[in-house]
């Protein structure tokens, strides 16, 4: 338990997600449909309100491949 409380965890950055999506002219709805989530989920992820590392990783990979 002590190790869990004292170990620094790196949080992956999300600042690149919205500009990357916008540079490819993709809508929130298109991204959400591809990832199987609601558009609000993508929006809150991009704004840093919601943290979901697995979704952020899948989203980034999809954006880079698009």
VEXFI-298188 format. One record per residue (C-alpha): x, y, z; residue number from 1. Coordinates in steps of 0.05 Angstrom, whole numbers, padded with zeros to 5 digits. Layout:
<torbas>
<torba><x>X</x><y>Y</y><z>Z</z><num>NUM</num></torba>
...
</torbas>
This chain:
<torbas>
<torba><x>00000</x><y>00000</y><z>00000</z><num>1</num></torba>
<torba><x>00057</x><y>00048</y><z>00017</z><num>2</num></torba>
<torba><x>00087</x><y>00037</y><z>-00051</z><num>3</num></torba>
<torba><x>00021</x><y>00054</y><z>-00085</z><num>4</num></torba>
<torba><x>00015</x><y>00119</y><z>-00045</z><num>5</num></torba>
<torba><x>00087</x><y>00142</y><z>-00056</z><num>6</num></torba>
<torba><x>00099</x><y>00122</y><z>-00128</z><num>7</num></torba>
<torba><x>00093</x><y>00178</y><z>-00179</z><num>8</num></torba>
<torba><x>00045</x><y>00160</y><z>-00236</z><num>9</num></torba>
<torba><x>00054</x><y>00194</y><z>-00302</z><num>10</num></torba>
<torba><x>-00009</x><y>00220</y><z>-00333</z><num>11</num></torba>
<torba><x>-00009</x><y>00219</y><z>-00409</z><num>12</num></torba>
<torba><x>-00019</x><y>00286</y><z>-00441</z><num>13</num></torba>
<torba><x>-00084</x><y>00302</y><z>-00478</z><num>14</num></torba>
<torba><x>-00069</x><y>00371</y><z>-00504</z><num>15</num></torba>
<torba><x>-00055</x><y>00344</y><z>-00574</z><num>16</num></torba>
<torba><x>-00122</x><y>00309</y><z>-00584</z><num>17</num></torba>
<torba><x>-00169</x><y>00367</y><z>-00601</z><num>18</num></torba>
<torba><x>-00119</x><y>00403</y><z>-00648</z><num>19</num></torba>
<torba><x>-00103</x><y>00337</y><z>-00683</z><num>20</num></torba>
<torba><x>-00177</x><y>00322</y><z>-00693</z><num>21</num></torba>
<torba><x>-00191</x><y>00392</y><z>-00718</z><num>22</num></torba>
<torba><x>-00132</x><y>00392</y><z>-00766</z><num>23</num></torba>
<torba><x>-00161</x><y>00330</y><z>-00799</z><num>24</num></torba>
<torba><x>-00231</x><y>00362</y><z>-00803</z><num>25</num></torba>
<torba><x>-00263</x><y>00307</y><z>-00762</z><num>26</num></torba>
<torba><x>-00324</x><y>00321</y><z>-00719</z><num>27</num></torba>
<torba><x>-00335</x><y>00298</y><z>-00648</z><num>28</num></torba>
<torba><x>-00392</x><y>00255</y><z>-00673</z><num>29</num></torba>
<torba><x>-00348</x><y>00219</y><z>-00724</z><num>30</num></torba>
<torba><x>-00295</x><y>00205</y><z>-00671</z><num>31</num></torba>
<torba><x>-00347</x><y>00182</y><z>-00621</z><num>32</num></torba>
<torba><x>-00381</x><y>00136</y><z>-00672</z><num>33</num></torba>
<torba><x>-00314</x><y>00104</y><z>-00689</z><num>34</num></torba>
<torba><x>-00296</x><y>00093</y><z>-00616</z><num>35</num></torba>
<torba><x>-00365</x><y>00071</y><z>-00595</z><num>36</num></torba>
<torba><x>-00377</x><y>00126</y><z>-00544</z><num>37</num></torba>
<torba><x>-00421</x><y>00189</y><z>-00539</z><num>38</num></torba>
<torba><x>-00394</x><y>00254</y><z>-00568</z><num>39</num></torba>
<torba><x>-00397</x><y>00285</y><z>-00498</z><num>40</num></torba>
<torba><x>-00347</x><y>00232</y><z>-00475</z><num>41</num></torba>
<torba><x>-00297</x><y>00254</y><z>-00529</z><num>42</num></torba>
<torba><x>-00309</x><y>00327</y><z>-00512</z><num>43</num></torba>
<torba><x>-00297</x><y>00317</y><z>-00438</z><num>44</num></torba>
<torba><x>-00235</x><y>00276</y><z>-00453</z><num>45</num></torba>
<torba><x>-00207</x><y>00330</y><z>-00498</z><num>46</num></torba>
<torba><x>-00220</x><y>00384</y><z>-00447</z><num>47</num></torba>
<torba><x>-00188</x><y>00345</y><z>-00390</z><num>48</num></torba>
<torba><x>-00251</x><y>00338</y><z>-00350</z><num>49</num></torba>
<torba><x>-00253</x><y>00262</y><z>-00357</z><num>50</num></torba>
<torba><x>-00192</x><y>00218</y><z>-00351</z><num>51</num></torba>
<torba><x>-00193</x><y>00152</y><z>-00389</z><num>52</num></torba>
<torba><x>-00123</x><y>00131</y><z>-00409</z><num>53</num></torba>
<torba><x>-00146</x><y>00072</y><z>-00451</z><num>54</num></torba>
<torba><x>-00195</x><y>00114</y><z>-00490</z><num>55</num></torba>
<torba><x>-00144</x><y>00170</y><z>-00499</z><num>56</num></torba>
<torba><x>-00094</x><y>00120</y><z>-00526</z><num>57</num></torba>
<torba><x>-00144</x><y>00089</y><z>-00575</z><num>58</num></torba>
<torba><x>-00167</x><y>00159</y><z>-00596</z><num>59</num></torba>
<torba><x>-00096</x><y>00183</y><z>-00609</z><num>60</num></torba>
<torba><x>-00080</x><y>00121</y><z>-00650</z><num>61</num></torba>
<torba><x>-00143</x><y>00129</y><z>-00691</z><num>62</num></torba>
<torba><x>-00129</x><y>00203</y><z>-00703</z><num>63</num></torba>
<torba><x>-00057</x><y>00189</y><z>-00725</z><num>64</num></torba>
<torba><x>-00080</x><y>00135</y><z>-00773</z><num>65</num></torba>
<torba><x>-00137</x><y>00177</y><z>-00802</z><num>66</num></torba>
</torbas>
